[in-house]
Every structure is written in structure tokens, then in C-alpha cells.
Amino acid sequence: MIALVLIPVLGGIVCLLLKERKGVGPVVALATTFAGGSALPFVLFNESATALGKWGALGINLMIDDLSIPFLLSTFFVTLAVVLNSYRKGYENFFYSLILILYGTLNSIFLSRDLFNIFVTVELASIISFILISYEKKPRQAWASLKYLLLSSLGLNFYLLGIGIVYMETGSFAMENLHQASTVSTVLIFGGLAIKSGLFLFSMWLPDAHSNAPIHVSPILSALIVKIDVYLSVRFIGYEPFAWLKDFYIVLGLLSALVGAYMALNSMNAKRLLAYSTMSQVGFMMVNCDKTSSWHGFSHAIFKTLLFLVVGNISYRLGTKKYTEWNGKISRMEHAFLLIGSLAMIGFPLTSGCVTKEAIIHGACCPWLKGALYVASTATAVSFARLLFLMPSSEKIRMQTSHLISYILLTGVILSHGILGFELYELEALIPATVGVLIYMVSRRYLRPISNRIEKLDFSLIVYLIAVMVSMGAAFLRT
């Protein structure tokens, strides 16, 4: 189990030590990712636990169970696809060092059962993300990364205060002591982590960061970084003091699913379209906040990585992120992978997106919630119908072999998960998908970009603080 953390980190250190040797980084990163992934079969099928250090109540416990498995699989497949796709892109060894250390850090978060260790590793993941977002040193990237870092630091201070209260109350940072946590500490922990969740109102840094980050960083942000809070929310909601937040998650999750889909609906920038859809899909995950959310987090990580890589490579080659300018300029292979990723996003039957999204919708607590989620799903179909109807070029366009391998890897996971997990009731997903495409065909000429004023730093900060204060108010009313 410890190998899942140590192997990637050691690989990252090797990349740093060999920073003067060009071309070594991707080879070390690929070998390290495979080595880390090779340890997965030995731990995935057995619930196991271990403790680091013999410090009694201060020891750090690591454990693997059904909730952490989908996220551990996500880190492996996403990192492998990103490293493959970045081959021959000219990145320095330092880039691969950051990717590998982040891989090990994320695995540590998904395995840890110590609240302070989670704080340290989440902070480390935030710093690495900050560096990666601004890696190409472009002005837009620098500002997006700064906005992310400022909001993230504020949120983690709330989280640190919350676990500090838990320590005062119980004398330990062990996660099982959350059974005795006070209401105030639960709100601080919830509010602190929600900044990373991708939820509407709490994570308005997301569209800028995801859309302006380098090609091979955007999928990591969308597929893995925002899943930190999804995982921890699913984990924490199982403790009785957090149970009262379930209604909060339903409201915020539904709001995020609907607003994210609406904002994606009106986006003309392909990467911003994918960024807003992340906000919507995180909303789906938070509505149930259970094991189905974990598996939707996995399927979302796979098809969103595919979409971000394909869209990023097309944007780089054509010099524009406006998908309206792609007609007749993308290859048939690129269009095929774009089609598969979009169908998975929509939740089309026989794709992984359908398997997990329908499980969430059918697990909704009441009929009106199920209906609202179908509305959000229909809006998603309207948004991604734009990519479905792009026309490929009649000319033969050469695709880099490493790109093709990464696309095939992700597509294989999407289709195998969709076929093996297929249930008859999933055919209901054809309704929102079909209705969405029809709405798009009728309304496409009327769609216009919307204002992004709410995403500005001052607005984001104010909205986040108001959301946290409302949460605190609800906690005090409850007590």
C-alpha cells in the first residue's frame, strides 16, 4: 500500500536529479507510472490498513476500501494517459517531476485516515497545481493560478481550524474521531474543502484555471484535483456529525449540476465548455454523496481526460479554442475520439458515463430530484451536441503515435466499463440525450456567450465567504 505513494514520489525525485539530461523525464515518468500501477492489483481487492510510525494517537493510518478504490484507479489511468500524450512535447524533467509527486500525493490523500496528514498533502497538491497551471508562464495562466492559490489557501485555513477543534475535543487527528466532532468543526471542514470541490459558488476559480492551463495540466485539474473534495465528502458524510450536511449537498449539488450545464451551454470556447461541465458533473456526484458518487468520479476522470487531451491538441494545432472554427479542420480519428468522449459526457448507453450517471439519478432521494437531474443531463446533451456535429476534414491528418495510444487507452476504459456495467434501465438515458440534441438543432443559432463577472477574483472571494457564512449560520441554528 505504501508503494502507491512512495514509487511515484521517488520517480519524481529521480526526474529532479536528472534534470540536465533531456529526454529522460518522459521515460522515467512512464516507467514510474507503470510501476505504481503494478502495485494496484495487490491492494485493490483486499481491504487492508497500515500505520506509519509508532506514535500512538499521533500515528498516521493508511487504509484502502471500496470508497478509495475508484479514486486510486483514476490517478493511475489519468497520469498514464497524460504522460503518454505529453511524450515528445519538449517538457523539462521538472514538469514530469511535478506530475509524479502529485500522483503520489493524491494517492496519499485517498489512502490517509489522518486529518492533519490530509491537510499537509492537500496543501502540497495545491502548491503543485499552482505551479503546473502557470507552467508556460503566460499572463492568463499566471492570473488563473494566483486566483486558485489565494482561494485555496483561504479554504485550507478554514479546514485547519476545523480539524484543530476536533483535536481539542478528542486529543487526536485520527479520522474515526469525527464521530465525536462538534457541529462548528464539521462546517469549517466542509467549507474549507468545498473550495476545491468544483461546486458552484464555492469554486469559481475553476473555469479560468481549467481553460487556461497547459494541455496536459487541464485534465489533471478536472479529473483529479476537484475529486479531492468529492472523495473526502463521501468519506466524511458517513460520520454522524456530518449527516446533517446531506441536505446541503443535495441543494448545492443540484444547483451546481444545473448552473454548470447552463454555463457550458453558452460557452464558445471548447476548454471553458469542458471546465463548466466539470462543475456540472461534480454537482451530480454531490447529490448522492455515496459509493455511486465515487464511481462517477472515476468515469468522469476518464472521459474528461480524453476530452481535454483531444480538445487541447486540436486547439494547439489549429491555434484556436473556438470550436466553431474547427469545422472541416480536424481529422477523422480526432473526431471519433471527440465523439466517444462527448457521448460518455452526455451519458449515452454503453459508455461509462451512462453507467455511473444513471446510478446516481436512480439513487436520488425523491422523484423531483430525479427529474431535475434529468433536466441537467438534457442541458449537458445540448452543450456537447456542438462537438458531435463538427465535420471532420476530408484530408488525411497525421496523428502522433503517443497521442493515439493515450486516446485508445482511455476509450478502452470508457467502453469496457460501459458494456460490462450495462443495466437495462440505462436505456432511459436515451431520452435526455435525444431531447438535448433536438433542442440544440432548434436553438443553436440563438446561443450566445454569457458574462463571466461572477468568476472575477473579488466576486469569487465574496461569494465564497458568503457561502461559508451561510453554512455557519445553519450550523448555529441547528445547535
N, C-alpha and C positions, 0 to 999 in steps of 0.2 A: 504493500500500500504506500509506504514512504517513497518507493521508487517513482510513483506517479508525480511526485513533487521534485525529488532530487535529480532525476535524469534530465528533465528539461532545464533546470537551473544550472546544472553542471555543463550542459551543452551551450548555454548562453555564456558562461564564463570562458569556455574554450573559444567561442567566437570572438570574445573580447581580447583574449591572449593572442589570437592570430589575426588581429585587426589589420596588420600590414600586408597580409597575404590575400590579395584579391582573388575572388572566385571560390574561396574556401567556405565562406559563410553559408551559401545555399546548400552545399554538400553536407556540412556539419548539421545544419538545421533539419534537413531531410532525414539524415541518419538518426538524429536525436528524437525527432517526432515519431519515427517508426519504432525506435527503442522504447519510448514512453508508451506508445500504443500496444506494444507487445506484452506489456505488464497487465493490460486491462483484462484479458481473459482469465487471468489467475485470481482476480479480485471481484469481478462483476457478479459472479453467480453465487457468492457466499457473503452473507452479512458478517463483517468482521470489524474488530476495533483494536486499536493500539494506543499506547500512551507515550508521549515524548517527555523524558525526564522523570525523576522520582521525587517530585516536589509536592506530593500530596494534593491538597486542594488547588495548588497553583500549576499542576501538571497540565499539559496540552493533550487533549484526547482527539484522536482521529477515528472516524468511523465511516463505513460505506453501507448504504442501504438503498431501498427502492427509490427514494426521493433524489438521491445524489447521482444514481446511475445515468439518467438521461443527460445530465449536465457534463459528466465526465466524458461521455461519448461525444458530446458536442465539441468540447475543447479539442479532442483528438482529430475529428474529421475536419473541423474548420481550420485548425492550424496546418494540417497536412495539405488541404486544398490551397490555402494562402501561400504556403512555402513553394508548392509545385508551380502555382500560377506566377509567382514572382521570379522564377528562375530566368536568368539572363536579362533581368531588368536593370542591372547595374547598381543594385543597392549595396551599401557598405556592410561590412561584417557587423557593425554596431546595430544596424537595423535588425538583423537576424538574432543578435543577442537579446534585444528588447523583446522580440516575438517569443523566444524560447523562455525567457524569465517570466514573461506574462503568462505563458502556458502553464508553467509550474505553479505560479502564484494563484491562478484561477483554480487549479486542481486542489491546492491547499484550502481555498475558501470552501469548496464543495465537500471537502472531507472533514474540516475542522468542527469540533464541538466546543470550542473555547471562544467566548465573546470578545476577549481582548485580542486574541490571535486573529480573529476575523477583522477587527479594526485595523490591525497592522497590515494585513495582506490586502484589504480593500484599499487602504491608503497607498500601498505600493502599486496596485493595479491602476489607481487614479493617476499617479505620477507618470507611469509608463505610458498610459493612454494620452496624457497631456503632451509628452514628447513625440509620440507617434502621429498625433493629429497635425502637429506643426512641423513634421519631419522635413518636408520640402521647402520650408521657410518662406512660404507665400504669405502675403499680408492677410488674406481672408482666413487662412489656416491658423495663423498666429492669434488672430482675434477670437476665432471659434474655440481654440484650445484654452485661451485665457478665460473666456466665459465659462467653459466647462470646469476649469480648475477652481475658479472663485466659488461657483455654486457648489461644487463637490466638497470643497473644504468646509464651507458653512454647514452642509448637511452632515458631514462626518463629525463635526464638533457636537451637534445635537446627539448623534449616536453615542459618542464617547461619554457625554453627560448622562445619557440613559443607562449605559452599562456600568457607569460609576455608581449610580444609585442602586443598581442590582447588587453590586459588590458590597456596598454599605449595608444592604439589607440581609445579605446571605453569607458574606465572607468569602465568595468565590466567583470566578468568571465562568465556571462550568455551565454549559447551556441548559442542563437539566434543572438548574436553579431558577430558570424562568418560570417554573411552576409557582414560585413564591414572589414573583415580581409585582411591584405596585402599578397602578394604572398610569401614573405620571411617567414612569420609566418606559412603559410599553409605547406610549405616544412619542416620546423622544426617540426611541429606537426606530419606530415606524417612520416618523417624519425625517429622521436623519438618513435612512436608507432609501426613502422614496425619491430622493433627488437623482438616484442612479437608475430608477425603475423604467423610465420611458413613459410614465403616466402623464397624461395631460395635466397642466397646472404645476406639477412638481418638476418636470424635466424639460423645460423649454430651451435648454442648451442643445437638445438632441438634433433638430433639423440642420442647424449650421454645422455642427461637428461632423455629422454623418455625411452631409453632402459635400463638404469642402475637404475632408480628409483625403490622403492619398488613396489610390486604387485599392491597395492591399491592406489598408487600415480600416476603411469603412465597414467591410464585412465583420471584422473583429469587434468593432464597437456595437454593431447591430445584433450580431449573433451571440456574442459572449458577455460584453461589459454590462449591457442592460439586464442580462439574465441573473446578475449577482443578486439584485433585489427580488427578482421573481423567485429564485431558489430560497433565499432567506425568509421571504414572506410565507411561502408554502411550508417551510420548516417551523417558523415561529407560531403560525396560526394554530398549530397542534397543541400549544401550551394554553392552558385555561385562561390566564390573564390577558392573552391576546385575542381570545374568542370574540370579544365584543367588537373588534375591528372588522369582523366579517362583513357587516353591513356597509362599512366604509369602503371596503374593497369592491363590493358589488356596485356601489354608486360610482366610484372613481373608475373602476374597470369599464363599466358601460359607457360613461362619459368619454373616456379615452378611446374606446373602440369606435364610437360614433364620430367624434370630432376629428380623430386621426384619419378616418376614412374620408370625411368631408374635405379636409385639407389636402389629402392626396388627390382627391377628385379634381381639384382646381390647380394642381401643380403642372407646369410646363417643363420643369427641369427633372430629368429622369432620376437623378440621385436624390433630389428632395422628395420625389414621389415615393421612393423606397424608404426614405427616412420617416416620412409621415405614416407610411404603412406599418413601420415598426411600432410607432406609438399606438396604432390601432390594434395590432396583434398582441401587444403587451396587455392591452385592455381586456382582450379575450382571456388571457391567462389569469389575470387577477380576479375575474368574475367568480370563478370556482375556487381558485387558490388551493388546489389539492393535487393529487397524483396526475390527473389529466392535464393540469397546467404544466407540470414538469415535462411531460411528453410532447405537449405542443411547443414548449420551449425548445426541445430537441429538433422537431421537424421544422420549426421556424428558422432555427440556426442553419439548417442545411439548405433549404430553398432560398433563404435570404442571402446566404453566402454566394450561391450560384448566381443569383440576380445581380448582386453588387459587383461580382467579378466580371460578368458578361457586359453589364452596363458600363462599368469603369473602363474596360478595354476598348469598347466601341467608342466611348467618349474621347478617350485618349487618341485613338486612331483618326477619328473624324474631326477632332478639335472643337467639339460642342457637346453640351449635355442636353440640349433641346432635342427631344425625341422626334419632334415634328420635322426636323431636318435630316432624319436618318432614312427616310423612305427611299428605297432603291439603292442604298449605300452599304447595307450590312449583308454579310454572307449568309447562305442558306443554313450553314452549321450554326452560326451565331443566332440566327432567327429560331432555329429548332430548340436550342437550349434556353433562349429567352421565353419561348412558348411553354416549355416544361416548367420553368420556374414560376411563370405567371399563373399557370393552371394550378400549381401547388398553392400559391398565394391565395387564389380565389377559393380553393377548397374543392377542386374538381375531383370526382370519384377516381380511385385507383392511384391517387398521389398521397404522399404522407400528410400534406396539409389537410386533406379531407378527413383522414383517419382521426387525427387529433382534434381538429376544429369541431367536427361533428360530435365527438365525445364530450367536449366542453358544452356545446349547445344543448345536447340531450341531457347533460347533467345539471342544467340550470334549475334553480330552486322553484321557479314558478313559470306559468305559460307566458306572461307578459315579458319576462326577461328573455325567454327563448325567442319570442317574436322580435324583440329589439336587437338581439344578436344577429338574427337573420337579416334585419334591415342593414346593419353594419356590414354583413357579409355581401349583401347586394351592392352596397356602395363600393366595396373593395373590387367587386367584379366590374363595375363601371370604370373605375380608375385603371385597372390593368387590361381592360379591353383595348386600350390605346396601343399597348405593346403587342397584343395579339394580332392586331390588324396592320402592323408595319409590313411593308413589302420588301422582301429581300432583293439583292442585286442579281441581275442575270449573268454578271461576270463572275469568274472564279476568283475568290479572295483567299489567299493562303493564311492558314491559322497556325500559330506557333504550337508545336507538339506538347509542350508543358501545359499550355492553356487547355488544349483538348483533353489531356489526361485528367486535369483537375475538374473539368466540366463533366466528364464521364463518371468520375468517382462520385460526385455529388448527385448526379442524375440517377446513378445506380441505387444510391441510398433512398432517394425520393420515391422511385418506382417500386423497389423491393418492399419498403415499408408500407407503401400504399396498397400493394397487391396482397401481401401477407396479412396485413391488418384489416382487410376489407370486410365490412359487415353490410348486410342488405339495406339496413336503414340509411346508410350513407348516400343512397341514390336520391334522397331528399335534397342533397347539396346541388343537384342539377337545377332546382327551381331558382335559388338566388343567382346562380351563375348565368342561367339563360335570361332571366329578367334583367340582370345587370348589363349584359351585352346588348339587349334590345334597347334599354334606356340610353346606353352610350350612342347607339346608332341614331337615335332620335335627337339627342341633346348635344352631340359633340361640337357643333358649330357655336354653341352658346356658352361653352365653358371658358372661364377667364381666370387668370391668376388672382389670388386674394392677398390682402395686406398681411405682412409678417410682423406688424408692430408689436404683437404680444411676445415675440421672440427676442426683442431687444433686451440688453442686459438689465437696464433699470426696471423694465416691465417684468422680466423673468424673476428678478430678485424680490420685487414687491409681491408678485403673485405667489411665489413660493412661501414667503414669510406669512402672508395672509392664510394660506392653506394650512401651514403648521399651527398658527394661532387658532384657527377654527377647530383643528384636531384637539388642541389643548383644551379649548373651551368645552368640547364634547366630553373630554375625559373628566374635567372638574364637575360637570353636570351629572355625570354617571356616578361619581363618588359622593 
